[in-house]
Amino acid sequence: MVKRILQINRADNVGVVLQSITPDDEIEFSGKKLRIKENIPTGHKLALVDIPRGDRVIKYGSSIGEAITDIPAGSWVHTHNLKTGLKEREEYNYQPVFREEIIKEEIIGLEKMPDKIPEFCGYPRKDGQVGIRNEIWIIPTVGCINKVAERLAILAEEKYLALLNEGLLDGIHAFTHPYGCSQLGDDLENTQKILAGLVKHPNAAGVLVLGLGCENNVLEDFQAFIGDHDQERVRFLRLQDVGDEIERGLKELAALVDYAKGFRQETLPVSELKLGLKCGGSDAFSGITANPLLGEISNKLVSLGGTVVLTEVPEMFGAEQILMNRARDQGVFTDIVSLINGFKDYYVSNKQPVYENPSPGNKEGGITTLEEKSLGCTQKGGHVPVNGVKFYGDQVQGKGLYLLESPGNDLVSTTALTAAGVHLILFTTGRGTPFGGPVPTVKVSTNTA
């Protein structure tokens, strides 16, 4: 007989419906017959026991909210009888789950490294970084020159089609945006940090930075965020200084292409890899199938000396104490607390609730509260220690698992992951999404329906 109910954790008082069930169906649970009270769609929650009003509803072994009515065993548990338990402020205590010797030896893999480290093919760069693509990127400093950037990318791909077909180049891309002018203070600085992170990304063998000349994000200021750089790899063009920006842009791209085509793939250890972790269009199966799979990948890569980056901070609300307890030390714990409270304070200061994250699609797919979504979301990070916290626009240089400041919005968080330096993004989805990013973005489906 096909299993129709999944109890994820033995402490759970709800189960996940694997196949839709109807009234008077009988389900076997803990050696007993459980009679179903109503229609319950696939992926939604079923009360396994009577849950009195005011009691916590438990899934993944943790609270996902509070019953707002008495919920008889066999009933559907969703928005009509379950509410969030999230608060604007929580008291957090550091209760580390890892002994220091485990962090040093078992998790980081210093004592248990295999005889032969798995390898991949990548492109060593002159600055010591490694790329998994050999591309040319065009980065405008301001949104009003987006069409020039897009036109240059199209013309350059046509011009260098032979190199693309031979595999000497993997692509020529313009990464446009609406920012760079009419911005001040932190708003402008965040734009500059993100764009600088893209310029530094090792998947780009060469980068053409386009400026207009009168924008807030003027080239001279922006170059300070880029810092020291290889002048063969990064070239700058101010459009107001030239008569024909297309002709001059193609000339600059020709020099970059000549530089980029000299790189060749080499076999490199997987310890050089940096993976970004994302979910979007999530459903109730995200926390059961695809996200735990990414968690196992994270565990393995970290044990081999690699790096994984988890973001979407609001989708940590309700699961944050679990991450805090995995902090490698008190300092990282304090940074995680600041990360969580910073986002909550932002919502509160703008008179928005901290818990209204699940979308209509999430709810249709069986997710009811933000706690439930977060407990599934954070499984992408596996069970390894959290080595550090990075803020929006920062690059991740270390090894292990890092948390990155960014919202749950797919466009913003994927760009933030790219600017942080990840080579590849693993993106789980249950509802389905075609979204891609500046780096290869691999979709992992939570279901086969």
C-alpha positions as CSV (number, residue, x, y, z in Angstrom):
1,M,0.0,0.0,0.0
2,V,1.3,3.5,-0.9
3,K,2.2,5.6,2.1
4,R,-0.1,8.6,2.2
5,I,1.1,10.4,5.3
6,L,4.6,11.5,6.4
7,Q,5.4,12.3,10.0
8,I,8.8,14.1,9.5
9,N,9.8,14.1,13.2
10,R,8.5,11.8,15.9
11,A,7.7,14.8,18.0
12,D,5.4,16.2,15.2
13,N,1.6,16.4,15.9
14,V,0.9,17.0,12.2
15,G,1.8,14.9,9.2
16,V,2.2,15.8,5.5
17,V,-0.4,14.4,3.1
18,L,1.6,12.7,0.3
19,Q,-1.6,12.0,-1.7
20,S,-4.8,13.9,-1.4
21,I,-7.3,12.3,1.0
22,T,-11.1,12.6,1.5
23,P,-13.5,12.3,4.4
24,D,-13.9,8.8,5.8
25,D,-10.5,7.6,4.4
26,E,-8.7,5.7,7.1
27,I,-5.0,6.2,7.5
28,E,-2.6,3.9,9.4
29,F,-0.6,5.9,12.0
30,S,1.4,4.5,14.9
31,G,-0.4,1.2,14.6
32,K,-3.8,2.9,14.8
33,K,-6.5,3.8,12.4
34,L,-7.0,7.5,11.9
35,R,-10.3,8.6,10.2
36,I,-10.1,11.6,8.0
37,K,-12.5,14.4,8.7
38,E,-12.4,16.5,5.5
39,N,-10.7,16.9,2.1
40,I,-7.0,17.5,2.5
41,P,-4.9,18.4,-0.6
42,T,-1.5,16.9,-1.4
43,G,1.3,18.5,0.5
44,H,-1.0,19.9,3.2
45,K,-1.0,19.1,6.9
46,L,-3.2,16.6,8.8
47,A,-3.6,16.6,12.6
48,L,-2.3,13.3,13.9
49,V,-3.7,13.9,17.4
50,D,-6.2,16.2,18.9
51,I,-4.6,19.7,19.2
52,P,-6.3,22.0,21.7
53,R,-6.8,25.7,21.0
54,G,-3.7,27.6,22.0
55,D,-1.3,24.6,21.8
56,R,1.7,24.6,19.5
57,V,1.5,22.9,16.2
58,I,4.7,20.9,15.7
59,K,6.4,20.0,12.4
60,Y,10.1,19.3,11.8
61,G,10.2,18.8,15.5
62,S,9.7,22.5,16.1
63,S,6.8,24.9,16.5
64,I,5.3,26.3,13.3
65,G,2.6,28.3,15.1
66,E,-0.4,28.1,17.4
67,A,-3.8,26.5,17.0
68,I,-6.5,29.1,17.0
69,T,-9.3,26.5,17.4
70,D,-9.5,23.0,18.7
71,I,-8.2,20.8,15.9
72,P,-9.5,17.2,16.1
73,A,-7.2,14.4,14.9
74,G,-7.8,13.7,11.2
75,S,-8.5,17.4,10.4
76,W,-6.9,19.7,7.9
77,V,-4.4,22.1,9.5
78,H,-3.9,25.4,7.5
79,T,-4.6,29.1,7.6
80,H,-8.2,28.7,9.0
81,N,-7.0,27.1,12.3
82,L,-3.2,27.9,12.6
83,K,-1.5,31.2,13.2
84,T,2.1,32.3,13.4
85,G,3.8,32.5,16.8
86,L,6.5,34.9,15.6
87,K,7.3,38.0,17.6
88,E,9.0,41.2,16.7
89,R,11.8,40.5,19.2
90,E,13.0,37.3,20.7
91,E,15.5,36.5,23.5
92,Y,18.3,34.4,22.1
93,N,20.8,32.3,24.0
94,Y,23.9,30.6,22.6
95,Q,23.6,26.8,23.1
96,P,26.3,25.4,20.9
97,V,25.7,22.0,19.4
98,F,29.2,21.3,18.3
99,R,32.3,20.6,20.4
100,E,35.3,22.5,19.3
101,E,37.2,19.3,18.3
102,I,34.2,18.3,16.0
103,I,34.3,21.7,14.3
104,K,38.1,21.4,13.7
105,E,38.2,17.7,12.6
106,E,35.0,16.0,11.6
107,I,33.0,18.9,10.0
108,I,35.8,20.8,8.4
109,G,37.3,17.5,7.3
110,L,40.9,18.1,8.4
111,E,41.2,14.6,9.8
112,K,38.8,12.7,7.5
113,M,39.7,14.0,4.1
114,P,39.5,11.2,1.5
115,D,42.8,10.1,-0.2
116,K,41.7,11.7,-3.4
117,I,39.8,15.0,-3.4
118,P,37.0,15.2,-6.0
119,E,37.8,17.6,-8.8
120,F,36.1,19.8,-11.3
121,C,37.1,21.8,-14.4
122,G,37.6,25.5,-13.8
123,Y,39.5,28.6,-14.9
124,P,42.3,29.8,-12.6
125,R,42.5,33.6,-12.6
126,K,45.5,35.8,-12.1
127,D,44.2,37.1,-8.8
128,G,44.1,33.6,-7.3
129,Q,40.3,33.1,-7.8
130,V,38.7,30.3,-9.8
131,G,35.9,30.6,-12.3
132,I,33.6,27.9,-13.7
133,R,32.7,30.0,-16.8
134,N,34.9,32.0,-19.2
135,E,32.6,34.9,-20.0
136,I,32.6,38.6,-20.8
137,W,30.4,40.8,-18.6
138,I,29.1,44.3,-19.4
139,I,28.2,46.2,-16.2
140,P,26.5,49.6,-16.5
141,T,26.9,52.0,-13.6
142,V,23.5,53.5,-14.1
143,G,20.1,52.3,-15.5
144,C,19.8,55.0,-18.2
145,I,22.5,53.3,-20.4
146,N,21.0,49.8,-20.2
147,K,20.1,49.7,-23.9
148,V,23.7,50.5,-24.9
149,A,24.9,47.6,-22.7
150,E,22.3,45.2,-24.2
151,R,23.1,46.3,-27.7
152,L,26.8,45.8,-27.2
153,A,26.3,42.3,-25.8
154,I,24.2,41.3,-28.8
155,L,26.6,42.7,-31.4
156,A,29.6,41.2,-29.6
157,E,28.0,37.7,-29.5
158,E,27.4,37.9,-33.2
159,K,31.0,39.1,-33.9
160,Y,32.6,36.4,-31.8
161,L,30.3,33.5,-32.5
162,A,33.2,31.3,-33.7
163,L,34.9,31.7,-30.4
164,L,31.7,30.8,-28.6
165,N,31.2,27.7,-30.7
166,E,34.8,26.6,-30.2
167,G,34.4,26.9,-26.4
168,L,37.0,29.6,-26.0
169,L,34.3,31.9,-24.6
170,D,31.1,30.8,-22.8
171,G,29.1,34.0,-23.3
172,I,28.9,37.8,-23.5
173,H,26.3,39.2,-21.1
174,A,25.0,42.6,-20.1
175,F,23.7,42.8,-16.5
176,T,21.4,45.7,-16.5
177,H,19.5,47.4,-13.6
178,P,17.5,50.5,-12.9
179,Y,19.8,52.0,-10.3
180,G,22.9,54.3,-10.1
181,C,21.2,57.7,-10.1
182,S,18.8,59.5,-7.9
183,Q,20.3,57.5,-5.0
184,L,22.1,58.8,-1.9
185,G,23.7,57.4,1.2
186,D,23.3,53.7,2.0
187,D,21.0,53.2,-0.9
188,L,23.7,54.2,-3.4
189,E,26.4,52.5,-1.5
190,N,24.6,49.2,-1.6
191,T,24.2,49.5,-5.4
192,Q,27.9,50.2,-5.7
193,K,28.9,47.3,-3.5
194,I,26.8,44.8,-5.5
195,L,28.0,46.1,-8.9
196,A,31.6,46.0,-7.7
197,G,31.0,42.4,-6.5
198,L,29.9,41.5,-10.1
199,V,32.9,43.2,-11.6
200,K,35.2,41.1,-9.3
201,H,33.4,37.8,-10.1
202,P,35.8,35.1,-11.4
203,N,33.3,33.6,-13.9
204,A,33.9,36.8,-15.8
205,A,37.3,36.6,-17.6
206,G,36.8,40.2,-18.8
207,V,34.5,43.1,-17.7
208,L,33.5,46.2,-19.5
209,V,32.1,48.8,-17.1
210,L,30.0,51.5,-18.8
211,G,29.3,54.9,-17.2
212,L,27.2,57.8,-18.5
213,G,29.1,60.6,-17.0
214,C,26.6,62.6,-14.9
215,E,25.1,59.9,-12.7
216,N,25.4,59.6,-8.9
217,N,27.4,56.4,-9.4
218,V,30.0,58.2,-11.4
219,L,33.0,56.0,-12.6
220,E,35.6,57.7,-10.4
221,D,33.6,56.9,-7.2
222,F,32.6,53.4,-8.4
223,Q,36.3,52.5,-9.0
224,A,37.0,53.0,-5.3
225,F,34.5,50.1,-4.5
226,I,36.3,47.9,-7.1
227,G,39.7,48.6,-5.6
228,D,42.9,47.1,-7.1
229,H,42.2,45.3,-10.3
230,D,43.8,43.9,-13.4
231,Q,43.6,46.6,-16.1
232,E,43.7,44.0,-18.8
233,R,40.6,42.3,-17.3
234,V,38.5,45.4,-16.4
235,R,38.0,48.3,-18.8
236,F,36.0,51.5,-18.3
237,L,34.1,53.6,-20.8
238,R,32.3,56.9,-20.1
239,L,29.7,57.3,-22.9
240,Q,29.5,61.1,-22.7
241,D,33.2,61.2,-23.6
242,V,32.7,59.5,-27.0
243,G,30.8,60.3,-30.2
244,D,29.8,56.7,-31.1
245,E,29.4,54.6,-27.9
246,I,28.7,51.4,-29.9
247,E,31.8,51.7,-32.0
248,R,34.0,52.5,-29.0
249,G,32.3,49.9,-26.9
250,L,33.0,47.1,-29.4
251,K,36.7,48.3,-29.5
252,E,36.9,47.9,-25.8
253,L,35.2,44.5,-25.9
254,A,37.7,43.3,-28.6
255,A,40.6,43.9,-26.2
256,L,38.7,42.0,-23.5
257,V,37.9,39.1,-25.8
258,D,41.5,38.8,-26.8
259,Y,42.5,38.7,-23.1
260,A,39.8,36.2,-22.1
261,K,40.3,33.7,-24.9
262,G,43.8,32.9,-23.5
263,F,42.3,31.2,-20.4
264,R,42.1,27.4,-20.4
265,Q,40.2,25.0,-18.1
266,E,42.3,23.1,-15.6
267,T,41.4,20.3,-13.2
268,L,40.9,21.8,-9.7
269,P,39.9,20.4,-6.3
270,V,36.3,20.9,-5.2
271,S,37.5,22.8,-2.2
272,E,37.7,25.8,-4.6
273,L,34.0,25.7,-5.2
274,K,31.5,28.2,-3.7
275,L,27.8,27.2,-3.9
276,G,24.9,29.6,-3.4
277,L,21.7,28.1,-1.9
278,K,18.3,29.4,-3.0
279,C,14.6,28.4,-3.0
280,G,11.7,30.1,-4.7
281,G,8.1,29.0,-5.5
282,S,8.4,26.7,-2.5
283,D,5.7,24.2,-1.5
284,A,5.3,21.8,1.4
285,F,7.7,19.3,-0.2
286,S,10.6,21.8,-0.4
287,G,11.5,21.0,3.2
288,I,11.1,17.2,2.7
289,T,12.9,16.5,-0.6
290,A,14.9,19.2,-2.4
291,N,16.0,21.3,0.5
292,P,17.4,18.4,2.5
293,L,19.1,17.2,-0.7
294,L,20.9,20.5,-0.8
295,G,21.7,20.1,2.8
296,E,23.5,16.9,2.1
297,I,25.4,18.5,-0.7
298,S,26.4,21.3,1.7
299,N,27.6,18.8,4.3
300,K,29.7,17.0,1.7
301,L,31.2,20.1,0.1
302,V,32.1,21.7,3.5
303,S,33.7,18.4,4.6
304,L,35.9,18.6,1.5
305,G,37.0,22.2,2.3
306,G,34.5,24.0,0.0
307,T,32.1,26.9,0.7
308,V,28.3,27.2,0.8
309,V,26.3,30.4,1.2
310,L,22.8,30.5,2.6
311,T,20.7,33.7,2.4
312,E,17.0,34.8,2.4
313,V,17.2,36.1,5.9
314,P,13.4,36.6,6.5
315,E,13.0,32.9,5.7
316,M,15.2,32.1,8.7
317,F,12.6,33.7,11.1
318,G,11.3,30.8,13.3
319,A,14.4,28.7,12.6
320,E,17.0,31.2,13.6
321,Q,17.8,29.6,17.0
322,I,18.8,26.4,15.2
323,L,21.3,28.3,13.1
324,M,22.5,30.3,16.1
325,N,23.2,27.1,18.0
326,R,25.4,26.0,15.1
327,A,27.5,29.1,15.2
328,R,31.2,28.1,15.5
329,D,31.8,30.6,18.3
330,Q,30.2,33.3,20.4
331,G,31.2,36.0,17.9
332,V,29.4,34.3,15.0
333,F,26.3,33.8,17.3
334,T,26.3,37.5,18.0
335,D,26.5,38.3,14.3
336,I,23.6,36.0,13.5
337,V,21.5,37.7,16.2
338,S,22.3,41.1,14.7
339,L,21.4,39.8,11.2
340,I,18.0,38.5,12.3
341,N,17.2,41.5,14.5
342,G,18.3,44.0,11.8
343,F,15.8,42.6,9.3
344,K,13.0,42.5,11.9
345,D,13.8,46.1,13.0
346,Y,13.6,47.1,9.3
347,Y,10.1,45.7,9.0
348,V,8.9,47.2,12.3
349,S,10.3,50.6,11.5
350,N,8.3,50.6,8.2
351,K,5.2,49.4,10.1
352,Q,5.1,46.0,8.4
353,P,4.6,42.6,10.2
354,V,7.6,40.3,10.5
355,Y,5.7,37.2,9.6
356,E,3.8,38.0,6.3
357,N,6.3,36.2,4.1
358,P,4.5,33.1,2.7
359,S,3.0,33.9,-0.7
360,P,-0.4,32.7,-2.1
361,G,1.5,30.1,-4.1
362,N,3.3,28.9,-0.9
363,K,0.0,28.6,0.9
364,E,-1.6,26.8,-2.0
365,G,1.3,24.3,-1.9
366,G,0.7,23.6,1.8
367,I,2.9,26.1,3.6
368,T,0.9,28.0,6.3
369,T,3.2,30.1,8.4
370,L,6.7,31.7,8.1
371,E,8.0,29.4,10.8
372,E,7.0,26.4,8.7
373,K,8.6,27.9,5.6
374,S,11.8,28.8,7.4
375,L,12.3,25.4,9.0
376,G,12.1,23.9,5.5
377,C,14.2,26.7,3.9
378,T,17.2,26.5,6.3
379,Q,17.6,22.8,5.7
380,K,19.5,23.8,2.5
381,G,22.5,24.6,4.8
382,G,22.8,21.0,6.1
383,H,24.1,20.4,9.6
384,V,27.5,22.0,9.5
385,P,28.7,24.9,11.7
386,V,28.0,28.4,10.6
387,N,31.4,29.9,10.1
388,G,30.4,33.5,9.6
389,V,27.9,36.2,8.5
390,K,28.4,38.4,5.5
391,F,26.5,41.6,4.8
392,Y,24.9,42.7,1.6
393,G,27.5,43.4,-1.1
394,D,30.3,41.6,0.8
395,Q,32.4,38.9,-0.7
396,V,32.8,35.5,1.0
397,Q,36.5,34.6,1.2
398,G,36.5,31.8,3.8
399,K,35.5,28.1,3.8
400,G,32.5,26.4,5.3
401,L,28.9,27.7,5.7
402,Y,28.2,31.4,5.6
403,L,25.0,33.3,6.1
404,L,24.5,36.3,3.7
405,E,22.3,39.3,4.4
406,S,19.6,39.5,1.7
407,P,15.8,39.4,1.5
408,G,13.9,36.4,0.1
409,N,13.1,38.2,-3.2
410,D,14.6,35.9,-5.9
411,L,16.1,38.7,-8.0
412,V,17.7,40.5,-5.1
413,S,19.0,37.4,-3.3
414,T,20.4,35.7,-6.4
415,T,22.3,38.9,-7.3
416,A,23.6,39.2,-3.8
417,L,24.8,35.6,-3.9
418,T,26.6,36.3,-7.2
419,A,28.2,39.4,-5.8
420,A,29.4,37.4,-2.8
421,G,31.3,35.2,-5.2
422,V,29.4,32.0,-5.5
423,H,30.2,30.1,-8.7
424,L,26.9,28.3,-9.0
425,I,23.4,28.6,-7.5
426,L,21.4,25.5,-6.5
427,F,17.7,26.7,-6.6
428,T,14.9,24.5,-5.3
429,T,11.3,25.0,-6.3
430,G,8.0,23.3,-5.9
431,R,5.6,25.6,-7.6
432,G,8.1,26.2,-10.5
433,T,10.0,29.2,-11.6
434,P,12.1,30.0,-14.7
435,F,14.3,32.6,-13.0
436,G,18.0,32.6,-13.6
437,G,20.9,34.7,-12.5
438,P,24.3,36.0,-13.6
439,V,25.9,32.6,-12.6
440,P,24.6,29.2,-13.6
441,T,21.4,28.5,-11.7
442,V,20.4,24.9,-11.4
443,K,16.8,24.2,-10.6
444,V,16.0,21.3,-8.2
445,S,12.3,20.2,-8.3
446,T,10.6,19.2,-5.0
447,N,8.0,17.0,-6.7
448,T,7.2,15.2,-10.0
449,A,3.6,16.5,-10.3
